[in-house]
């Protein structure tokens, strides 16, 4: 009898804790309760507030080591002294990657015009098994030979993508070499200090490919520079 009473009391206590946690999650939070990240231009109707996550202060980017399309070392130092727009994908991607890279090529001159620092585009492949340096070089050269393409072993990629706030997952295909990679469609902006300054998120509509629009990206890039300089 005493054992049953103890179990009942324990269950009631767990239920009360769960209710209290649920109420706390639903209640309004003060600025001290929320993460340090905030939406830029916090007007509910603003496209910028929906698409751009601005880090102030900047979010630290941990050291990493990758290999670029020229078999050269690409690490955190490679990001310093310039604004870098980092996009995660893979060369066998059928839609989001070519669409986004073509868009980045179209706005590349405009991004350079509005910045007082050099601007570089970095394509990080989440498929190191198939995306060799030679393939990366051919693929990225199709969009713009000035762009950087880099990859590395998964033990090196996972911490980097997690730090950037991005994610990817591998899915088996009909053959061992026909697997697909599901990945984030956001673009991460790394500042000249080599740290994360903002995240440009894709515009999503039902039934349409979630991509970042060219005019919106240029406008958001200007807004971020104005906010942090």
N, C-alpha and C positions, 0 to 999 in steps of 0.2 A: 504493500500500500504506500509506504513511504517512498519507494522507488518510483512508482507511478506519479505521485505528487511532484517529485523532483523533475520528472520529464515534462509534466504539464507546465510547471513554473518556468522551466528553461525555454519551452516553446513560446510561452507568452512573452518572455523577455526578448527573444529573437524577433517576434512580431512587432513589438514596440520599437525596437531599434530600426527595423526596416521601415516602419511608418515615419519615424522621425527623419530618417535619411531621405525618404521620398519627398517629404514636406520641404526639407532644406534645399533639395535640388530644384524644386519648383518655385521657391521664394526668390524675390529680387536680390541680386548681389551688389555690393558696393564695389567701387573700383579696386579696393584692396583685395577682394575675393577673387577677382578675375585674372586671367593670365596677362602678362605684360604686353602681349600683342594686341593690336587694336585695328579696327577697320579704318582706312583712310577716308576722310570726308564722310562722317557718319550720318548723312542724310539717308533715310530709308529708301527714297526713290532714286538715289544716285547710283548709276552703273558702277562708278568707281568704288563705292562702299560695298558693292556686292562682289566685285571681281578682284579687289586688291587687299591683301593682308600686309600691313606695314609693321615692321619691327622697330620700335623706338624704346629703349636703345637697341642697337643692332644685335642680332643673335649670333653667338660665337659658332664658327665652323671649325670643327676639329681637323687636325692634320690627316691627310689621306694620300695615297699613291695610286695613280693609274698610268696607263700607257696610251699615247695618242696615235693618230693615224700614220705618223711618221716614225713610229717605234721610239719616240722620245718620252721621257718622263713627264707626266702631268700631275702636279700636286697643288697644294694650297697656295704656294708661292706663285704659281702660274696665274692665279686669279688676282694678285695684288697689283695696285697701280692702275686699275681699269674697272669699268662696270662690266660684269659678266652676266649674261642671261643663260641659265642652265636648264636644259630640257632633257628629260629621261625618255628613252625609247629603245628601238632596235631596228636594224635595217630591213628586216622582213615584215615590218609593220605594214598592214595594207591601207591604213587610212589616216589615223591621227598624226603619225610621224611625218609622212611626206607633206600633208596639209600644213602642219605647223612649221616645218622647215622652209617650205615655200613662202609662207607668210613672213617668217623672220627675214628671209632674203629680200623680200619686197620692202620691208621697213628698215632694213639695216642702215642705209644712208641717212634716213631721218633720225634714227636713234643716235647716230654719230653727230649729227648737226646740233642736237639739243643738249649734248653733254660736253662739258669742258675736259673730260677725261676720255681716253680711248674706250671703245665698246667692243666686246667680243661675244660671239655666240658659241656656246659649248653644248655639244650633243653627247650625252653619256649613254652608252649602250648597256642595257641590262642583259645582253645575250653574248657573253664573252666566248662561248664555245663556237658560235658561227661567225660572229663579227670580229674577224681578224683585222689587224692593222691595214692590210691590203684592201680588204672589203670596205672597211670604214673610210679609207682614203678615196676609193672610187665612189662610194655612196655620198659622202658629204661634199665631194667635189662637184657632183651633179647640181647641188643647190648653190654652193658658194665655196670656192677653194680657200677662202680666208677663214671659214668656220673651223672650229676645233671639234674633233670627234675622238672620244677616249673611252676606254673600258678597262676592266680588271677582273680578277677572280671574285667570285661571289662573297667570300669572307671579307674582301675589301670594299665591295659595292654595297653590301647590306648596311654597314654602319654609316657610310656616306649618304645613301639615299634616305635613311631614317633621320639623319641630322638635317638634311635639306627639307624634311617634311614630305618626302615623296615615297612611293611604294611600288613594288612590282611582284608578280607571281607567275610561275611557269605552269603551263597546261599541256599535257601530252596530246600529240596528234596521232594520225593513223600510222605513221612511221616514226622511228626514233628521231629523225631529223626534221620532222614537220610540226614540232611543238610550237605553241604560240606563247606570247608574253603579254600579260595584262599589266598595264602600267599607268601611273598618274599622267594627266594631260596638262598639269600646271607648269609654269615657267618660274624658276627661282632667280631672283635678282641678288647677286653677290656684289658688295660694294668694293671700292678700291682698297679697303683694309683687309679684304679677304674674308669678310663676315657676311651673313645673310641679312639683307636689308628689307626685302619684300618678296611676296609671292603673288604672281599674276595667275588668276584662276580662270578656267575656261567658261565660256558662256554656254549654258545647257538649255536646250528646248526639247520637249517631248518629240521623239521620232527623228531627231537630228543629231549629227555628230557634234560632240562637245569639243569645241575648239576656241582658241583665243582670236578675237578679231583684230585685224591690223590697225585700224584707226584707233580702236580702244586701247591697244597696247601702247601706241605712241603717246596718246593723251595721258594714260596712267603713268608711263615712264616719266613724263614731264612733271606730273603731280608729285611723284615720289622724290624726284630731285629737288623740287621746290620745298618739300617738307623737311628734308634732311640737311639742306645746305644753308 
